[in-house]
Amino acid sequence: MAKSDITQVPWSQPVELALEEPGQYVTIATTQAASWAMIEDWPMEDGPELDKALLICADVTKGKRSNEDARKAFLAAAKEAGIDIKA
């Protein structure tokens, strides 16, 4: 599989979070989807965890980090932004 395709490989455990409205959950299941969510739909423009997560997602594309690293960073960025995560 080409390195650029790795961001589309489903995560071992998808993340359900209320990105748009409280109680309305969306499922993020790939590094690519996480990147788009943080760029397009995030409630804050910047933050240390958001910046870190975006960098890790970029590193996944380059083959330097794993999708699990991106998933963990995405969760940390969501917590930083106060986004409700479904357990």
C-alpha positions as CSV (number, residue, x, y, z in Angstrom):
1,M,0.0,0.0,0.0
2,A,1.3,3.4,-0.9
3,K,2.1,5.7,2.0
4,S,-0.5,8.2,0.9
5,D,-3.2,5.6,1.2
6,I,-2.4,4.8,4.9
7,T,-4.5,7.8,6.1
8,Q,-7.6,6.0,4.7
9,V,-7.0,2.8,6.6
10,P,-9.8,2.4,9.2
11,W,-8.7,2.9,12.8
12,S,-8.9,-0.1,15.2
13,Q,-11.4,1.9,17.2
14,P,-13.4,4.7,15.6
15,V,-14.1,7.9,17.5
16,E,-17.7,9.2,18.0
17,L,-17.9,12.9,18.9
18,A,-20.3,15.8,18.9
19,L,-18.6,18.1,16.4
20,E,-21.5,20.1,15.1
21,E,-24.1,20.1,17.9
22,P,-24.4,18.6,21.4
23,G,-25.9,15.2,21.2
24,Q,-25.3,14.9,17.4
25,Y,-22.4,12.5,17.0
26,V,-20.3,11.9,14.0
27,T,-17.9,8.9,13.6
28,I,-14.3,9.6,12.7
29,A,-12.6,6.4,11.6
30,T,-9.5,7.4,9.6
31,T,-6.6,9.7,9.9
32,Q,-7.8,11.5,6.7
33,A,-11.2,12.1,8.3
34,A,-9.6,13.3,11.5
35,S,-7.5,15.8,9.6
36,W,-10.4,17.2,7.7
37,A,-12.5,17.4,10.9
38,M,-9.8,19.4,12.6
39,I,-9.3,21.7,9.6
40,E,-12.9,22.2,8.6
41,D,-15.2,21.6,11.7
42,W,-13.1,22.3,14.8
43,P,-14.6,24.8,17.3
44,M,-11.2,26.4,17.9
45,E,-8.6,27.8,15.6
46,D,-5.5,26.7,17.5
47,G,-4.2,25.0,20.6
48,P,-1.2,22.9,21.6
49,E,-3.0,19.6,21.2
50,L,-4.7,20.6,18.0
51,D,-1.4,21.7,16.5
52,K,0.3,18.5,17.6
53,A,-2.5,16.3,16.2
54,L,-2.3,18.0,12.8
55,L,1.4,17.5,12.7
56,I,1.0,13.8,13.7
57,C,-1.6,13.3,10.9
58,A,0.8,14.8,8.4
59,D,3.6,12.5,9.7
60,V,1.3,9.5,9.1
61,T,1.1,10.5,5.4
62,K,4.9,10.6,5.3
63,G,5.1,7.2,7.0
64,K,6.8,8.6,10.1
65,R,3.9,7.9,12.6
66,S,1.1,5.3,12.9
67,N,-2.6,5.7,12.5
68,E,-2.9,4.9,16.2
69,D,-0.7,7.8,17.0
70,A,-3.0,10.0,15.0
71,R,-6.1,8.6,16.8
72,K,-4.6,9.3,20.2
73,A,-3.6,12.8,19.2
74,F,-7.1,13.4,17.7
75,L,-8.7,12.4,21.0
76,A,-6.4,14.7,23.0
77,A,-7.2,17.6,20.6
78,A,-11.0,16.9,21.0
79,K,-10.6,17.0,24.8
80,E,-8.7,20.2,24.6
81,A,-11.5,21.8,22.5
82,G,-14.2,20.6,24.9
83,I,-15.8,18.4,22.4
84,D,-18.1,15.7,23.8
85,I,-16.7,12.2,23.0
86,K,-19.0,9.2,23.2
87,A,-17.5,6.5,25.3
